[in-house]
Amino acid sequence: MGEIRNFRSGNDEPPSHGPMPRRLAAIIVGDIASYSRLMQADEEGTHVRVKRIERDLIQPSIVEHHGSLVKTTGDGFIAIFDSPVEAVRCSIVIQQNLIGRNASLAKDTRIEYRIGVNLGDVIVEPDDVYGDGVNIATRIEGIAEPGQVYISGAIYEQIKHKVVCGYESLGDRKVKNITDPVRIYRVLPDANAVGTTRGRRENTLIFLLSITLLVIAAGVLWYLLTQPTRTNEQAVTPAVSPTVSPIPQPPPREAASPTPQPSPSLASSPSPSAPAPDQSATPVREPELIAIRGGSFAMGSNDDPTERPVHQVTIKPFSIGKYPVTVQEWNECAAAKACGFTAIGKDDAPVTNVSWSDAQQYAAYLVRSTKKPYRLPTEAEWEYAARGGTQTKYWWGDKLQQGLAGCKDCGDLAAEQPAKVGSFKPNPFGLHDMGGGVDQWVEDCWHKTYQGAPGDGSAWRSGDCGAHVLRSGSWKNDSRYVRPSNRDGYDTNVRYPTHGFRVALSP
């Protein structure tokens, strides 16, 4: 992207028309890898795709994380944040979201960003920002690999215990036009990948040493097993004089098998193709469910275009989780090697940072362990359950009441993390946190409106399922998101810090 000092004029010094406001800010600089090649191959198509990514992903993510988009630069963007934590979270969300968008594309047609993040003192104008803090972020972005987030040491010191991810130290780097070397870290979005290059090298050496010892041990064992077994007579035969012919010995018997063969009554080890052991042998903590009687209701509202048209839906009886799935419930699945990561947080808090695919893993784990048809609720089932038999804006009425949901402006329990499940009064169906707390995945593919939606309460699986529906809003959203009719969509395979889920069960 080139050196950045004054984007409007290109000068190294700020304009002389008065003092410029300075501030300490976290700066994100993003740039598209191989942009020139992509434009040469398909100029118009690439331009349209880049603008769509800016509109649908980059700008909303920056706003969601309380940042400001300073400008787009054709092949990149620059944004500033008050919080280094939010800047890095935003960067991770953008990169993980792009992974999902690129999954079905040929490698040479993918739009991949390099992202650099730095903390520094900058000069801010209404449509511009410049200073060494921006220059360093630009240099870090230039070092980053496509699809990666690199951060400065200044950012690392602010976030190292606050963001659920790992970091790989890349050491001190000398960057152009910056006097002092800059310490750089690569962000590892997998929370279990915490470590440094040195730590991974040590692990690699330990692994190679273990393999070497295993090979040596296997060789010794092979040698011992292939040698003829000496009989007792051979073991005590005295040495023979050269002038006396030795007494011929009978040929040695076949060596005994080193381990006895199992009898037919003993269970043999499963073959590689055998199914995994039945997880139901270990008691499984099933989520507490509430049975919901079937009925009809008017789904949607006129409050937002995505909630239109309002349409009549008939729901069959089903059961749904009384609470969102908790950290403890999720981690039991992770301990059984059936869920992809170990969640952090208190046991009674709702699990967060799960993708739609992660939620499906948990439902499949319950199905295997209990032999019951667990699944995610459909979007229609979720809204029917959230309304609790009402048709008002909220389940408790048309006006917001403090202390009935977990959101930014919902009362005293609003916080930096979601409250434990069941912290708020249940709705008329006895369900907790059906609004606020955590965003909740449902079964349906995302559609921008209800035009053509099924009227029988089933999941809407047609169309592009690269994104799925989220309900409820989270503790980080305002009260508009708490409405039972509120809906949103997000990429199927991308994790996000406010996303959780609850399960349902067919009769």
C-alpha positions as CSV (number, residue, x, y, z in Angstrom):
1,M,0.0,0.0,0.0
2,G,3.0,2.3,0.2
3,E,4.1,4.5,3.0
4,I,1.3,6.4,4.7
5,R,1.9,9.8,6.2
6,N,-0.7,12.2,4.8
7,F,-3.2,10.4,2.6
8,R,-4.6,13.5,1.0
9,S,-1.5,15.4,0.1
10,G,1.2,12.7,0.3
11,N,3.4,15.1,2.3
12,D,5.4,14.0,5.3
13,E,4.3,17.0,7.4
14,P,0.7,17.8,8.4
15,P,-1.0,20.8,6.9
16,S,-0.2,24.1,8.5
17,H,-3.8,25.3,9.0
18,G,-3.9,24.9,12.7
19,P,-3.2,22.2,15.4
20,M,-4.3,18.7,14.5
21,P,-6.0,16.6,17.2
22,R,-3.8,13.7,18.4
23,R,-4.9,10.5,20.0
24,L,-3.6,7.2,21.0
25,A,-5.3,4.6,18.8
26,A,-5.1,1.0,17.7
27,I,-4.7,1.1,13.9
28,I,-5.7,-1.7,11.5
29,V,-4.3,-1.6,8.0
30,G,-5.6,-4.2,5.6
31,D,-4.4,-4.9,2.1
32,I,-5.5,-7.4,-0.6
33,A,-2.8,-9.9,-1.6
34,S,-2.2,-10.3,-5.4
35,Y,-4.7,-7.5,-6.1
36,S,-3.0,-6.5,-9.4
37,R,-3.2,-10.1,-10.6
38,L,-6.9,-10.4,-9.7
39,M,-7.7,-7.1,-11.4
40,Q,-5.8,-8.2,-14.5
41,A,-7.7,-11.5,-14.7
42,D,-11.2,-9.9,-14.0
43,E,-11.2,-6.2,-13.4
44,E,-14.9,-5.6,-13.2
45,G,-15.7,-8.8,-11.3
46,T,-12.8,-8.2,-8.8
47,H,-14.0,-4.6,-8.2
48,V,-17.6,-5.8,-7.5
49,R,-16.4,-8.5,-5.1
50,V,-14.1,-6.1,-3.2
51,K,-16.8,-3.6,-2.8
52,R,-19.2,-6.3,-1.6
53,I,-16.7,-7.4,1.0
54,E,-16.2,-3.9,2.2
55,R,-19.9,-3.3,2.4
56,D,-21.0,-6.6,3.9
57,L,-18.0,-7.6,6.1
58,I,-15.4,-5.0,6.7
59,Q,-17.5,-1.9,7.5
60,P,-20.1,-3.8,9.7
61,S,-17.3,-5.6,11.6
62,I,-15.5,-2.3,12.3
63,V,-18.8,-0.7,13.6
64,E,-19.6,-3.9,15.6
65,H,-16.2,-3.6,17.4
66,H,-16.6,0.2,18.1
67,G,-14.0,1.3,15.5
68,S,-14.0,3.9,12.8
69,L,-13.3,3.2,9.1
70,V,-10.9,6.0,8.1
71,K,-10.8,5.2,4.4
72,T,-10.7,2.5,1.8
73,T,-7.7,2.5,-0.6
74,G,-9.0,0.5,-3.5
75,D,-7.1,-2.6,-2.5
76,G,-7.3,-2.1,1.3
77,F,-8.6,-0.2,4.2
78,I,-7.5,1.7,7.3
79,A,-9.5,1.8,10.6
80,I,-8.8,3.1,14.1
81,F,-10.1,1.9,17.5
82,D,-10.0,3.1,21.0
83,S,-9.5,-0.4,22.2
84,P,-6.6,-2.7,21.1
85,V,-8.7,-5.7,22.2
86,E,-11.6,-4.7,19.8
87,A,-9.1,-4.0,17.0
88,V,-7.7,-7.5,17.2
89,R,-11.1,-9.1,17.6
90,C,-12.3,-7.2,14.5
91,S,-9.2,-8.4,12.5
92,I,-9.8,-12.0,13.5
93,V,-13.5,-11.8,12.6
94,I,-12.7,-10.4,9.2
95,Q,-10.1,-13.0,8.4
96,Q,-12.2,-16.0,9.6
97,N,-15.2,-14.7,7.7
98,L,-13.1,-14.5,4.5
99,I,-12.0,-18.1,5.0
100,G,-15.6,-19.1,4.9
101,R,-16.3,-17.0,1.9
102,N,-13.3,-18.4,0.0
103,A,-13.8,-22.0,0.8
104,S,-15.7,-22.8,-2.4
105,L,-13.5,-20.7,-4.7
106,A,-10.4,-21.7,-6.7
107,K,-7.2,-20.7,-4.9
108,D,-6.1,-18.2,-7.6
109,T,-9.5,-16.4,-7.5
110,R,-9.7,-15.9,-3.7
111,I,-9.6,-12.4,-2.2
112,E,-7.3,-12.6,0.8
113,Y,-6.3,-9.7,3.0
114,R,-3.1,-9.2,4.9
115,I,-3.7,-7.3,8.2
116,G,-1.4,-5.4,10.4
117,V,-2.3,-3.9,13.8
118,N,-0.4,-1.3,15.8
119,L,-0.9,0.9,18.8
120,G,0.4,4.4,18.4
121,D,0.0,8.2,18.6
122,V,-1.7,9.4,15.5
123,I,-3.0,12.7,14.0
124,V,-6.7,12.4,13.1
125,E,-8.6,14.4,10.6
126,P,-12.3,13.9,9.6
127,D,-11.3,11.8,6.6
128,D,-7.6,11.1,7.2
129,V,-5.1,9.8,9.7
130,Y,-1.3,9.8,9.6
131,G,1.8,9.5,11.8
132,D,4.4,6.8,12.7
133,G,1.7,4.7,14.3
134,V,0.0,4.3,10.9
135,N,3.3,3.8,9.2
136,I,4.2,0.9,11.5
137,A,0.9,-0.7,11.0
138,T,1.4,-0.5,7.3
139,R,4.9,-2.1,7.5
140,I,3.5,-4.9,9.7
141,E,0.7,-5.5,7.1
142,G,3.4,-5.7,4.4
143,I,5.2,-8.5,6.3
144,A,2.0,-10.5,7.0
145,E,1.1,-13.5,5.0
146,P,-2.3,-13.6,3.1
147,G,-5.1,-14.5,5.5
148,Q,-3.0,-13.6,8.6
149,V,-3.2,-11.0,11.3
150,Y,0.2,-9.6,12.5
151,I,0.4,-7.3,15.5
152,S,3.0,-5.1,17.1
153,G,4.5,-5.7,20.5
154,A,2.7,-2.7,21.8
155,I,-0.6,-4.3,20.8
156,Y,0.5,-7.7,22.2
157,E,1.2,-6.2,25.7
158,Q,-2.3,-4.8,25.8
159,I,-4.2,-7.9,24.7
160,K,-2.2,-11.0,25.7
161,H,-4.4,-12.0,28.5
162,K,-7.7,-10.6,27.1
163,V,-8.3,-12.1,23.7
164,V,-9.1,-15.8,23.3
165,C,-6.3,-16.7,20.8
166,G,-2.7,-17.7,20.6
167,Y,0.4,-15.7,19.5
168,E,3.6,-16.6,17.7
169,S,6.5,-14.3,18.3
170,L,8.3,-13.4,15.1
171,G,11.0,-11.4,16.8
172,D,12.2,-7.9,16.3
173,R,12.0,-6.6,12.7
174,K,13.6,-3.6,11.2
175,V,11.0,-1.8,9.1
176,K,11.5,1.0,6.5
177,N,11.8,4.6,7.8
178,I,11.3,3.5,11.4
179,T,14.3,4.0,13.6
180,D,13.8,1.2,16.2
181,P,13.1,-2.4,15.4
182,V,9.4,-3.4,15.9
183,R,8.5,-6.6,17.7
184,I,5.9,-8.6,15.8
185,Y,3.6,-11.4,16.7
186,R,1.4,-13.5,14.5
187,V,-2.2,-14.0,15.8
188,L,-3.4,-17.6,16.1
189,P,-7.2,-17.6,16.2
190,D,-7.3,-21.1,17.7
191,A,-7.5,-20.5,21.5
192,N,-5.7,-23.8,22.0
193,A,-2.7,-22.7,19.9
194,V,-1.1,-20.5,22.5
195,G,2.7,-20.7,22.2
196,T,5.8,-19.3,20.7
197,T,8.1,-20.4,17.9
198,R,10.5,-21.6,20.5
199,G,7.8,-23.7,22.2
200,R,6.7,-25.3,19.0
201,R,10.4,-26.1,18.1
202,E,10.8,-27.8,21.4
203,N,7.7,-29.8,20.9
204,T,8.9,-30.8,17.5
205,L,12.2,-32.0,18.9
206,I,10.5,-33.9,21.6
207,F,8.2,-35.5,19.0
208,L,11.2,-36.5,16.7
209,L,13.1,-37.9,19.7
210,S,10.1,-40.0,20.7
211,I,9.8,-41.4,17.2
212,T,13.5,-42.3,17.2
213,L,13.3,-44.1,20.5
214,L,10.2,-46.0,19.3
215,V,12.0,-47.1,16.1
216,I,15.0,-48.3,18.1
217,A,12.7,-50.2,20.6
218,A,10.8,-51.8,17.7
219,G,14.1,-53.0,16.1
220,V,15.3,-54.6,19.4
221,L,12.0,-56.3,19.9
222,W,12.0,-57.6,16.3
223,Y,15.5,-59.0,16.8
224,L,14.6,-60.8,20.0
225,L,11.4,-62.3,18.5
226,T,13.1,-63.6,15.4
227,Q,16.0,-65.5,17.2
228,P,15.5,-69.3,17.8
229,T,14.6,-70.0,21.4
230,R,17.3,-72.0,23.2
231,T,16.2,-75.1,25.0
232,N,17.1,-75.9,28.6
233,E,19.4,-78.6,27.4
234,Q,21.3,-76.1,25.1
235,A,21.5,-73.7,28.0
236,V,23.4,-76.3,30.2
237,T,25.4,-78.1,27.6
238,P,29.1,-77.9,28.6
239,A,31.7,-76.7,26.2
240,V,33.0,-79.5,23.9
241,S,36.6,-80.5,23.5
242,P,37.8,-80.0,19.9
243,T,38.7,-83.8,19.8
244,V,35.3,-85.0,20.8
245,S,32.3,-84.8,18.6
246,P,29.4,-83.0,20.2
247,I,26.3,-85.0,21.0
248,P,23.8,-84.3,18.3
249,Q,21.0,-82.2,19.7
250,P,17.4,-82.4,18.6
251,P,16.2,-79.5,16.5
252,P,14.8,-76.7,18.7
253,R,11.1,-76.6,19.2
254,E,9.1,-73.8,17.7
255,A,9.4,-70.7,19.8
256,A,6.4,-70.2,22.1
257,S,4.2,-67.3,21.2
258,P,5.3,-64.3,23.3
259,T,1.7,-63.6,24.3
260,P,-1.1,-66.2,24.7
261,Q,-3.8,-66.1,22.1
262,P,-7.1,-64.8,23.4
263,S,-9.9,-67.3,23.9
264,P,-13.1,-66.9,21.8
265,S,-14.8,-65.6,25.0
266,L,-12.5,-62.6,25.2
267,A,-13.3,-59.4,23.3
268,S,-10.8,-58.5,20.7
269,S,-9.5,-55.0,19.9
270,P,-11.6,-53.1,17.4
271,S,-10.3,-53.1,13.9
272,P,-9.4,-49.7,12.3
273,S,-12.7,-49.7,10.4
274,A,-14.8,-50.5,13.5
275,P,-17.0,-47.7,14.8
276,A,-15.9,-45.6,17.8
277,P,-16.9,-46.9,21.2
278,D,-20.4,-46.0,22.2
279,Q,-20.2,-42.8,24.1
280,S,-23.4,-43.6,25.9
281,A,-21.3,-45.9,28.2
282,T,-20.4,-42.7,30.1
283,P,-23.4,-40.8,31.5
284,V,-24.1,-37.7,29.4
285,R,-25.4,-34.4,30.9
286,E,-28.4,-33.7,28.7
287,P,-29.6,-30.1,28.6
288,E,-32.8,-29.4,30.5
289,L,-35.7,-29.2,28.1
290,I,-39.1,-27.5,28.1
291,A,-41.9,-29.2,26.2
292,I,-43.7,-26.8,23.9
293,R,-47.2,-27.5,22.6
294,G,-47.9,-26.9,19.0
295,G,-49.9,-23.9,17.7
296,S,-50.1,-21.1,15.2
297,F,-48.7,-17.6,15.4
298,A,-47.9,-14.6,13.2
299,M,-44.1,-14.7,12.6
300,G,-42.1,-11.6,11.9
301,S,-42.8,-7.9,12.3
302,N,-42.7,-4.7,10.4
303,D,-39.9,-3.2,12.5
304,D,-37.2,-4.3,10.1
305,P,-37.1,-5.3,6.4
306,T,-35.5,-8.7,7.2
307,E,-38.6,-9.5,9.4
308,R,-41.1,-9.1,6.6
309,P,-43.6,-10.1,5.5
310,V,-45.4,-11.1,8.6
311,H,-46.8,-14.6,7.9
312,Q,-48.8,-17.3,9.6
313,V,-46.9,-20.3,10.7
314,T,-48.1,-23.6,12.3
315,I,-45.8,-25.3,14.8
316,K,-45.8,-29.0,15.7
317,P,-45.1,-30.0,19.3
318,F,-41.4,-30.0,20.2
319,S,-39.0,-29.5,23.2
320,I,-36.3,-26.9,23.4
321,G,-33.5,-26.1,25.9
322,K,-34.6,-24.2,29.0
323,Y,-31.2,-22.4,28.7
324,P,-28.6,-21.9,26.1
325,V,-25.9,-24.7,26.1
326,T,-23.4,-24.0,28.9
327,V,-19.7,-24.1,29.1
328,Q,-19.8,-27.2,31.2
329,E,-22.1,-29.0,28.8
330,W,-20.0,-28.1,25.8
331,N,-16.7,-29.1,27.5
332,E,-18.1,-32.5,28.3
333,C,-18.5,-32.9,24.5
334,A,-15.0,-31.6,24.0
335,A,-13.6,-34.1,26.5
336,A,-15.3,-36.8,24.6
337,K,-13.4,-35.6,21.5
338,A,-16.8,-34.9,19.8
339,C,-16.6,-31.1,19.8
340,G,-13.8,-29.1,18.3
341,F,-12.4,-27.0,21.1
342,T,-12.4,-26.5,24.9
343,A,-14.5,-23.4,25.9
344,I,-13.4,-21.0,28.5
345,G,-15.5,-19.4,31.2
346,K,-17.5,-20.4,34.2
347,D,-19.4,-23.7,34.0
348,D,-22.8,-22.1,34.3
349,A,-22.1,-19.4,31.6
350,P,-23.5,-19.9,28.1
351,V,-20.8,-21.3,25.7
352,T,-19.7,-18.6,23.2
353,N,-17.5,-18.3,20.2
354,V,-19.1,-21.2,18.4
355,S,-19.9,-21.5,14.7
356,W,-23.1,-23.0,13.3
357,S,-21.0,-26.1,12.4
358,D,-19.7,-26.3,16.0
359,A,-23.3,-26.3,17.2
360,Q,-24.1,-29.1,14.8
361,Q,-21.2,-31.1,16.3
362,Y,-22.7,-30.8,19.8
363,A,-26.1,-31.9,18.6
364,A,-24.6,-34.9,16.8
365,Y,-22.7,-35.8,20.1
366,L,-26.1,-35.8,22.0
367,V,-27.7,-38.0,19.3
368,R,-24.9,-40.5,19.4
369,S,-24.7,-40.5,23.2
370,T,-28.4,-40.6,24.0
371,K,-30.0,-42.1,20.8
372,K,-32.4,-39.2,20.9
373,P,-33.1,-36.9,17.9
374,Y,-31.4,-33.8,19.2
375,R,-31.0,-30.9,16.8
376,L,-31.0,-27.1,16.5
377,P,-34.4,-25.5,16.7
378,T,-35.8,-24.1,13.4
379,E,-36.1,-20.4,13.1
380,A,-39.9,-20.6,13.4
381,E,-39.8,-22.8,16.5
382,W,-37.3,-20.4,18.1
383,E,-39.5,-17.4,17.6
384,Y,-42.7,-19.2,18.7
385,A,-40.9,-20.3,21.9
386,A,-39.4,-16.9,22.4
387,R,-42.8,-15.1,22.2
388,G,-44.2,-17.4,24.9
389,G,-47.7,-17.1,23.5
390,T,-47.6,-13.3,23.1
391,Q,-47.6,-11.1,20.1
392,T,-46.1,-8.0,21.7
393,K,-42.8,-6.3,20.8
394,Y,-41.1,-8.1,23.8
395,W,-42.6,-11.2,25.6
396,W,-43.4,-8.9,28.5
397,G,-45.0,-6.1,26.6
398,D,-44.4,-3.4,24.0
399,K,-42.0,-1.3,26.2
400,L,-38.5,-2.2,27.4
401,Q,-38.4,-3.2,31.1
402,Q,-35.1,-3.1,32.9
403,G,-33.7,-6.3,34.3
404,L,-35.5,-8.8,32.1
405,A,-32.8,-9.5,29.5
406,G,-29.1,-9.4,29.1
407,C,-28.2,-6.5,26.8
408,K,-26.3,-3.2,26.8
409,D,-29.2,-1.1,27.9
410,C,-31.3,-3.8,29.6
411,G,-30.3,-3.1,33.2
412,D,-27.7,-3.7,35.9
413,L,-26.7,-7.2,34.8
414,A,-25.3,-5.9,31.6
415,A,-21.5,-6.6,31.7
416,E,-18.4,-7.4,29.6
417,Q,-19.4,-11.1,29.6
418,P,-22.8,-12.8,29.4
419,A,-24.5,-13.5,32.7
420,K,-24.8,-17.1,33.8
421,V,-27.8,-18.9,32.3
422,G,-31.0,-18.4,34.2
423,S,-30.0,-15.0,35.5
424,F,-33.2,-13.4,34.2
425,K,-36.9,-14.1,34.6
426,P,-38.2,-16.8,32.3
427,N,-40.8,-16.1,29.6
428,P,-44.4,-17.5,29.9
429,F,-43.2,-20.8,28.5
430,G,-40.6,-21.1,31.2
431,L,-37.6,-20.4,28.9
432,H,-34.7,-18.3,30.0
433,D,-32.5,-16.0,27.8
434,M,-34.7,-16.0,24.7
435,G,-33.5,-12.5,24.0
436,G,-30.1,-11.1,25.0
437,G,-27.4,-13.2,26.6
438,V,-25.9,-14.8,23.6
439,D,-26.8,-14.9,19.9
440,Q,-28.3,-18.3,19.2
441,W,-27.9,-20.4,16.0
442,V,-30.9,-22.0,14.5
443,E,-31.2,-24.6,11.8
444,D,-32.2,-22.4,8.9
445,C,-30.1,-21.0,6.0
446,W,-30.1,-17.2,5.9
447,H,-32.5,-15.3,3.7
448,K,-32.8,-11.6,3.7
449,T,-36.6,-11.6,4.0
450,Y,-39.4,-14.1,4.7
451,Q,-40.5,-14.1,1.1
452,G,-41.1,-17.8,0.3
453,A,-40.5,-19.0,3.8
454,P,-42.2,-22.3,4.8
455,G,-45.4,-22.0,6.8
456,D,-45.2,-25.4,8.6
457,G,-42.4,-24.5,11.1
458,S,-39.8,-26.5,9.3
459,A,-36.3,-25.4,8.7
460,W,-35.7,-23.3,5.5
461,R,-32.8,-25.2,3.9
462,S,-33.0,-24.0,0.3
463,G,-30.9,-21.3,-1.2
464,D,-27.3,-20.4,-0.3
465,C,-26.4,-22.0,3.0
466,G,-23.0,-20.4,3.3
467,A,-24.7,-18.4,6.1
468,H,-27.2,-19.4,8.8
469,V,-29.7,-17.6,11.0
470,L,-28.9,-16.2,14.4
471,R,-31.6,-15.2,17.0
472,S,-31.8,-13.5,20.4
473,G,-29.1,-10.8,20.2
474,S,-26.3,-10.7,22.8
475,W,-25.1,-9.0,25.9
476,K,-23.2,-6.6,23.6
477,N,-26.2,-5.5,21.6
478,D,-28.9,-3.0,22.5
479,S,-32.5,-3.7,23.3
480,R,-33.6,-3.7,19.6
481,Y,-32.0,-7.1,19.3
482,V,-33.9,-8.6,22.2
483,R,-37.2,-8.6,20.4
484,P,-38.4,-12.1,19.6
485,S,-38.8,-11.2,15.9
486,N,-35.2,-9.9,15.5
487,R,-33.1,-12.0,13.2
488,D,-29.6,-11.9,11.7
489,G,-27.3,-14.1,9.6
490,Y,-23.7,-15.1,9.8
491,D,-21.2,-17.3,8.0
492,T,-21.7,-21.0,8.7
493,N,-18.2,-22.0,9.6
494,V,-17.0,-18.8,11.3
495,R,-16.8,-18.4,15.1
496,Y,-17.7,-15.2,16.8
497,P,-17.3,-14.2,20.5
498,T,-21.1,-13.5,21.1
499,H,-22.5,-16.6,19.3
500,G,-24.0,-19.5,21.2
501,F,-27.0,-21.8,20.8
502,R,-29.6,-24.0,22.5
503,V,-30.8,-27.4,21.3
504,A,-34.3,-28.8,20.5
505,L,-35.8,-32.3,20.4
506,S,-38.5,-33.7,18.3
507,P,-41.1,-35.9,20.0
